[in-house]
Each structure stands twice: as structure tokens, then as C-alpha cells.
Amino acid sequence: MDPNNIKTFNNRGYSYAKMGDYSSAIRDYSSVIEMDPTNTHAHHNRGISFDKNGDFQAAIADFTKVLEHDTKNANAYFNRGSTHDSIGAYDKAIADYSKALDLDKASGSNGRGSAGSGNASKAQLAARRSAFMKSQQSLRR
């Protein structure tokens, strides 16, 4: 394997993630990021792997890094919202889900969380779930 081939590391990381080996996926995505710190694809996929591994703060950092370079990436907003939801940061989750939904509706079919990806309805349902959970939490206080 060529140690300088970003595509090879990215593809192998994806394969590891599909097999559920998120630690190996994280290592390969990290190699990509070392070679190309602005590689939003690697940051996004590493964020998903961090989330699956339970490292929620690292996942949020990676999704945020994607959004620093691509402010219209509905998938990154959706996934960051999902991670915020996992740790009980409901206000942040709702904000990210809402942004994902807005971008999804506005973008049409652009391959980054477009209407064809199904994330709009996921984001809408997740935002409603988070809002409900937050309201229930407030009632218990």
C-alpha cells in the first residue's frame, strides 16, 4: 500500500467502518487528515466512526471541522445534531437538525444531504423527537 495515497486510506477506512471496526477506520481517516487537513470527506467519515465508537466530543469536533469548510453540508449538520442528541445537548441538536432540514429543502439534489438522500425526513423526525425530549426534561425540573 502506498503510504501517501489518500484515496487508499480513505477507501480502507470506509471498508473498516462498514465492517464495524471503527478504531481501524479512525486510524485510516486520521492518516488522510494528516496528509490533507482540509479533507472534509475524511473528517466527516471519521466523525461518524468516532460517534459509533462513543467518542462524542471528537465526533462533534470533526463534524464542526467539515462545516468550517462547507457551510452547506446538510449531512454534517444532521450527523452533528444526532451526536448532540446522543449526549443530551437538545438545544444544539435541534439547531443542527433544523439547519440540515433547511439546507436539504433548499438544495434539491446536490449529493450532500439532498432530498433524495432521505435525511430531510430523518432530520425532521429527529428534531421533533429532540424537542419533545427537551420539553419532557423541562417538565421534570
C-alpha positions as CSV (number, residue, x, y, z in Angstrom):
1,M,0.0,0.0,0.0
2,D,1.3,3.4,-1.0
3,P,1.7,5.3,2.4
4,N,1.0,8.6,0.6
5,N,-2.2,7.6,-1.3
6,I,-5.1,9.4,0.3
7,K,-7.7,7.5,-1.7
8,T,-6.4,4.2,-0.5
9,F,-6.5,5.2,3.2
10,N,-10.0,6.7,2.7
11,N,-11.3,3.6,1.0
12,R,-9.8,1.3,3.5
13,G,-11.2,3.4,6.3
14,Y,-14.6,3.2,4.8
15,S,-14.3,-0.6,4.5
16,Y,-13.3,-0.9,8.2
17,A,-16.3,1.2,9.2
18,K,-18.6,-0.9,7.1
19,M,-17.3,-4.0,9.0
20,G,-17.8,-2.2,12.3
21,D,-14.1,-1.8,13.1
22,Y,-14.4,1.9,13.9
23,S,-11.0,2.1,15.6
24,S,-9.2,1.0,12.4
25,A,-11.4,3.3,10.4
26,I,-10.4,6.2,12.6
27,R,-6.7,5.4,12.2
28,D,-7.1,5.4,8.4
29,Y,-9.2,8.6,8.3
30,S,-6.6,10.2,10.6
31,S,-3.9,9.3,8.1
32,V,-5.9,11.0,5.4
33,I,-6.3,14.1,7.6
34,E,-2.6,14.2,8.4
35,M,-1.9,14.3,4.6
36,D,-4.7,16.7,3.8
37,P,-6.1,18.6,6.9
38,T,-8.9,20.1,4.8
39,N,-10.3,16.8,3.5
40,T,-13.9,17.2,4.6
41,H,-14.8,13.6,3.4
42,A,-12.3,12.1,5.8
43,H,-13.3,14.4,8.7
44,H,-17.0,13.5,8.1
45,N,-16.4,9.8,8.0
46,R,-14.0,9.9,11.0
47,G,-16.7,11.8,12.8
48,I,-19.2,9.1,12.1
49,S,-16.7,6.5,13.3
50,F,-16.0,8.5,16.5
51,D,-19.7,8.6,17.1
52,K,-20.1,4.9,16.6
53,N,-17.2,4.3,19.0
54,G,-18.8,6.5,21.7
55,D,-16.3,9.4,21.4
56,F,-19.0,12.0,21.0
57,Q,-16.8,15.1,21.6
58,A,-14.3,14.0,18.9
59,A,-17.3,13.3,16.5
60,I,-18.7,16.8,17.1
61,A,-15.2,18.3,16.5
62,D,-14.9,16.5,13.2
63,F,-18.4,17.5,12.0
64,T,-17.7,21.1,13.0
65,K,-14.5,20.9,11.0
66,V,-16.5,19.8,8.0
67,L,-18.8,22.8,8.5
68,E,-15.9,25.2,8.7
69,H,-15.0,24.3,5.1
70,D,-18.5,23.5,3.8
71,T,-21.3,25.5,5.5
72,K,-24.0,23.9,3.3
73,N,-23.3,20.3,4.1
74,A,-26.6,19.1,5.4
75,N,-25.2,15.6,6.3
76,A,-22.6,17.2,8.6
77,Y,-25.3,19.2,10.3
78,F,-27.6,16.2,10.6
79,N,-24.8,13.9,12.0
80,R,-23.6,16.6,14.4
81,G,-27.2,17.0,15.5
82,S,-27.5,13.3,16.1
83,T,-24.4,13.3,18.2
84,H,-25.6,16.3,20.2
85,D,-28.9,14.3,20.7
86,S,-26.9,11.3,22.0
87,I,-25.3,13.4,24.7
88,G,-28.5,15.2,25.7
89,A,-27.5,18.6,24.2
90,Y,-31.0,19.0,22.8
91,D,-30.9,22.7,22.0
92,K,-27.8,22.1,19.9
93,A,-29.3,19.0,18.3
94,I,-32.5,20.9,17.4
95,A,-30.5,23.8,15.9
96,D,-28.4,21.3,13.8
97,Y,-31.4,19.2,12.7
98,S,-33.2,22.4,11.7
99,K,-30.2,23.7,9.7
100,A,-29.9,20.3,8.0
101,L,-33.6,20.3,7.1
102,D,-33.4,23.9,5.8
103,L,-30.4,23.0,3.6
104,D,-31.9,19.8,2.5
105,K,-35.1,21.5,1.3
106,A,-33.2,24.4,-0.3
107,S,-30.5,22.4,-2.1
108,G,-32.6,19.9,-4.1
109,S,-30.3,17.1,-5.2
110,N,-26.6,18.0,-4.6
111,G,-25.3,14.8,-3.1
112,R,-24.6,16.3,0.3
113,G,-27.8,15.6,2.1
114,S,-30.2,16.4,-0.7
115,A,-33.9,15.5,-0.7
116,G,-33.0,12.2,-2.4
117,S,-30.9,11.1,0.5
118,G,-33.8,10.8,2.9
119,N,-32.1,13.0,5.5
120,A,-34.7,15.7,5.3
121,S,-37.4,13.4,6.8
122,K,-34.8,12.0,9.3
123,A,-33.9,15.4,10.4
124,Q,-37.5,16.5,10.7
125,L,-38.3,13.5,12.8
126,A,-35.2,13.8,14.9
127,A,-35.8,17.5,15.6
128,R,-39.4,16.7,16.7
129,R,-38.0,13.9,19.0
130,S,-35.4,16.2,20.5
131,A,-37.9,19.0,21.1
132,F,-40.3,16.5,22.8
133,M,-37.5,15.1,25.0
134,K,-36.3,18.6,25.9
135,S,-39.8,19.6,26.8
136,Q,-40.3,16.5,29.0
137,Q,-37.0,17.2,30.7
138,S,-38.1,20.7,31.5
139,L,-41.3,19.5,32.9
140,R,-39.4,17.2,35.4
141,R,-37.4,20.2,36.8
